[in-house]
């Protein structure tokens, strides 16, 4: 007979399988933060040839064995992004990356260029079709089903259009190379682009730096003035007219999952580990609440408050609810309600005593401060400070330039960075 704990764990695994929360991982800290948030899968890039080649730290080919081992240990899937436009000189590197994916047991690649899709298919490597392919109808799904088991829909579709595509997969019995019905994936949260599913040439024209090659300069995120031939200038509605607010679907998660989509993707490989952990947790909890029949407006209010604390450009529902026009950001950068302030680093952690020896390098630290401790092995820790000690004496605070020991309720690692997590001024 199974115990309540075993039943709970089994139920959680089933929910993860039914609605897969795919989280971004721009570095080791974010990868572990995604796991801490309850991700069912992570996606990441290595070296070049991915759409965040310059916007995040990325991993290297040498990291793949460790990533695969960690994923097996945590029972999550891993997807390597290989979704840029490819030129002839890119093909040897593309093939080496796919060969490494196969060798080390990474779950799949995410691709849009047919060269990568074809080579992966020949090597027996699972393929997910990227949003860069702009899949917008059932015929495209059937076409790509010869190569891929999972497909990301274009971000400009409505919920009704999504549902029709999912129903079409069932009606036509469209299966991927695995022989299983094709799974439909959609973006659920994060940055949106002014261009159709990310196909943008603005950065290329202005900086000779191609967005479609992972080198977007994001000049659309700035404020602009309209000037006529007579030199008269107009600031357009005081908005960043080419910079959309971030997509947020948590308000209507029940409607989104009612379409039958199975994978929810969180954008943000260039964003911070605390963003990854918070957003992943909120969407996992929301998807579980829908499955359990406990999804409510009250819970949405709590999730939205948490989402507003981390990086965002303001929120809107994208085009999913049938809107024709975008909502534009009113700020340059983040509208987050909280920010992290760097104060120091962990010199050494003593696990038996649950004490961290730390050095305060900036500002100061008080016992009542809320901390974020971030590191490659730690991910994102949010400890409570039980006590602060200096030279065997308990203190309430410590200033810049001093070493101290912190009695905390979580495990951290030598070299981790310490931040105070506080309301944004």
N, C-alpha and C positions, 0 to 999 in steps of 0.2 A: 504494500500500500504506500502511495507517495505521500510525502509530507506537504503541508501548506506552502513551505518555502519552495520545494521542488515544483509544485503546481504553478506557483507564481513565476518562477524562472522559465518554465516551459511556455507559459502564456506570453511572457515578454518576448521570447524568441519568435513565437508565432506572429506577434504583432510586427516585429522588425521585418519578418519575411513578407508579410502582406503589404506593408507600407515601408519601403526602404528609405531611410533618411540618409542622403548622401552629403557628406560634409567636405569642405575644402581643406587642403593641407598645404600651406606654403612653406612650411619648415617643420622640424621635429617637434617643437613645442606645440604648434597648431595640430599636428597629427595626433599627439597624445591628448590635446584638449578636445578634439573631435571624439575620441574614444571615451573620455570622461563625460562628454555630453550625451553619450548613448547612440552614436552614429552606427548605422548598419553597414556603411561603406564610406570610403574616403577616395577623393580624387586628387591627383598631384601631377606635377611636371618634373622632368629632369632635363638638365642641360638646356638645349634650345628646342625649337619646333613645338612649342606650346603657347597658348594665347596669353600667358602671363610670364613670358620669358624674361621680361625686365621689371615686372611689377612685384615679384616675390622672390625669395631667396632660392627657391627650387632645390631639388635634390640632385644627386649625381648618379651615374650608372653604378658606382660602387655601393650606393645606399640600398639598392634593390633587394639584396638578400636579407638585410635587417628589416626592411619594411615588410617583406613577405612573411618573415618569421613572426614579427609582432602581430601582423594581421591574423595569422593562424592561431596564435595564442589567444587573441581577443575575439576570434570568430567573426571577423568583419571581411568585407570584400574590398579589393583594391583596384582602382582604375587609373591608368597612366594616360595623361592627356597628350595626344599627338595630333592636335587639331588645327595647325596652321596651314596656310597655302604652302605647298611644297614646290620648289624648283628642282631642276635636274641635279644641281650640285648638292641638294639636301638628301637625295635618295640613298646614298650609302649610309649616312647617319641614321636615317629613318629605319633602314633594314637592321642595323646593329641594335637599335633600341627595341624593335619588335622581337628580335632574336633573344635579347636579354630578358624581355618580358616572359617569353616562353620558357627560357632556361630557369628562371628564378620563381616561377609560379605566381606572378602577378595576375589578377583575375582577368583583366581585359584592357584594351586600349580604347580611348575615345578619339574618334577621327572624323574628318569631313572630306579630306582629299582622297580621291579614288585610288591614288597610288598606294597610300597607306592601307586603305581598306582592302585592296586586292592582295597586297603582300601578306597582310595578317591572315586573310582567309586561306591563302596558300600554305601558310605555316601552322594552321590550325589554332590560331590565337583568337579568342573571343573579341568581338568588336561591338562598341556602342557608337551609334551615329550621333555626332555632335550637333548642337543647335546651329552651328555654322552652315549646316546643310539646308536649313530652313524648311524642314518637313512640315507641310501645311495641309496635306490631304492623304486619303487612304491609298491612292495609287502610288505615292512616293513610299509609303510604308511597305507596300507589297514589293516594290522594286528593291528596296534596301534589305528586305527580309532574306534575300539570297546570301547576304553577307553578315547580317547582324541580328542579335537576339533582343537588343534594347535600343530604343531610339528616343532622342530628345526632341520634343516638338518645338516649333517656332514659338517665340515668346509673344507674338502678336495675335495669337488665337484667343477666342472666347471659350468659356467653359462648355458652351453648347457644341462648338466645333471639336473640342477635345473629346467630349463624350461620343460624338458621332464617329470619330476615328477609332476609339476603343471598341465601340460596338461593331464597327466594320472589321476589326481584327477577328472578333469572335464569329461574325457571320460568314466571313470568307475563310475561316480556319487558317489564318496566316501564321506560319511558324518560321522560326529562324533556323540557323544551321544546327542547333541543338535538338531540333524536332519539337520544342516547346513553343506555345503561343508567344508571339512577340510581346515584350513588355514596353509600355509607354511611360516615358519619364518627362517631367516638366520642372522648370525652375519654380521654386516656392518663395524664395527670399533673396534679396540682395540687389546689387547695382543693375540698372538697366542702361541701355545705350540708345542714343538718338537714331541709330541706323537699324535697319531691319535685321533682327537676330545677329547683331554685332558686325555685319558686313559694312565697314566704314572706311572711307578713303581720305577723310579730312586730315588726319595726322600725316598721311603720306604726302599729300599736296603741300602742307604747310611746313613740315619738318623733314620730309623724305624719310620718314620713320613709319613703317607700315603696321597698322593695327592688325591686319590680317596675317602678320608674321610675328605677332606677340610683342610688338614694340610701340604700342599706342602711347602718345604723349598726352592724351586726354585734354586737348585744347578746347573741347566742347564743354568742359566743366567750368570755364571762366565766364565772367559777365561780359556782354558785348553791347555796343551802341550802334544804332542804325544811323547812317549819315547819307543825306540826299546829295544831289549834284551841286546844290548851292552851299553845301557845307553845314547845313543844319543837322544837329545831332538829337537823337531821341534814345533815352534809356527805356527799353521795352518792359513796361510793367514792373520794373525793379526786380525782375526774375532772371535766373540763369537759363535763358531760353533754349539752350541746346542740352541742358543737363537735367535729365529726368530724376524725380524722386526715386527712392529705392522701392522695389517690389516687396510687398508684404501681403501674404495670403492667410495669415493666421486667423484673421477675423472671419473668414468664410471657409475654413478648413473642411468643414462638413460638406459644403457644396463642391469643393475641389476634389475630395476623395470620392464623392458620389459619381464623378465622371468615369471612374474605373482606372485612373492612372495609378501606377504601382510604385513609382520611384519619385521622391521629392528631392530636388537638388538645391542646395544652398550655395549661392555665389559668394566668393570672398577669399581666393587664394592669396590676395595681397593684403588681407586684413589681419588683425591681431589675434593672438591665441584666445584672449578673453571673449572676443567677438565670436570666434568659432565655437567655443564651449557654450556660451549663453544661447546663441541662435539654435545650435543643434539640440540642446536640451529643450528649449521651448517648443520646437517643431516635433520632436519625439513625443513630448508630453501631449501635445495637441492631437497628433495622429492616434496615440493610444486612447485618448479621451473619446475621440470619434468612434473608434472600434468598440469601446466599452459602453457607449451610450451616455457618457457623462460630460460631453462637450457643452459648454455654457458661456453666456456672455460674461458672467462673473470671472470665469477662468481666463477668457480672452483679455479682459482688463489687466489682469496680473501679468500675463505673457507680454502684452504690449508694453507695459511699464518696464519689464526687464529688457525687451528689445530696444527700447528707446535709450537705455543706459549705455549701450555700446555703439560703435560707429554706425552712422546712418545719415542720409541726406534728406530726411523726411520720408514718409511712407505713403504709398498709394497702391491700388489693386492692379496696376498694370492694365492690360487690355482684356483681362480674364472675364470681367463683368460686362463686357460689350462696349466699353468707351472707345470713341474714335480718336480723341485727342489726349495727349499726355499731360501729366501734372509736373510742373518744373520746380526744381529745387530753388529755395529762397536763400541758401547759404553757400559759401565756398568752403568745401571741406565738410566736416562732420557737424551734425545737429545733436549729437549724443548729449544726454543729460549728466553723464558722469565722465571723468577722465582719470587716468592713472598718472601719478607723480613719482618719478624715480627717486628713491632715497638711498639705495645701497645694494649690497650683495651678500649672499651667504658664504662665509669663509669655511665653515664646516658644520655638518649636522651629526648630532649624537643620538642615534635611534633609541638606545635603552633609556636615556633620560628624557627623550622627546624635546631636545633643546637644540636651537640653532645659534651658532656663534656668527654674528653678523657685523658688518662694518657700515656705519652710516656715512654716506658720501655727499649727500645733498639734503638740505632742509633739516627736518628732524622727525622723530617718531614718538607718538604718545600711545599709552596702553589702550586707549579707546579707538585708535585708528583702525580702519578696515584695510587689510592687506591683500595684495595679489603677489604671489611669488611664482615666477615664470622661468622655466628652463626646459632644455631638450628632453630630459628624462622625467621631469616633474609635470610637464604640461602646464596647467594653471591650477595652483593651490590657493585656497581662500581661507587661511587659518584664522582662528580666534587667538588673540594674544592673552595668555593666562597671567604672565608676569614678565617683567623686564628686569634684568640684573646687570649691574656694573660693579666690577671688582667685589663680588660676593655680597653686594648690597642691593636690595630691591628698590627700584625707582619707578616713577610714573611716566617719565619721558627721557629721551636722550637726544642730544644735539649733534649736528654735523661734525665729523672728524673723530668721533668716538666709536670704539668697539663695545658691543654688549652681547648678552645672551638672551634669547627669547624662548620662553616655554610656550610651545604651540601644539595644536592638536592635529597635525598632519606631517607626513614625511616629505622632506625637501632634499635638495642635492647641493653639493659643493659648487659654487659658482653661479647659482641661480640669482636672477635679478629680483630685487624687492621694490614694490611700488605701494604707495598709499592710494586707495581707490576712494575718490571723493566726488562730491557734487561739483559740476562744472560751474565756474564763476561767470 
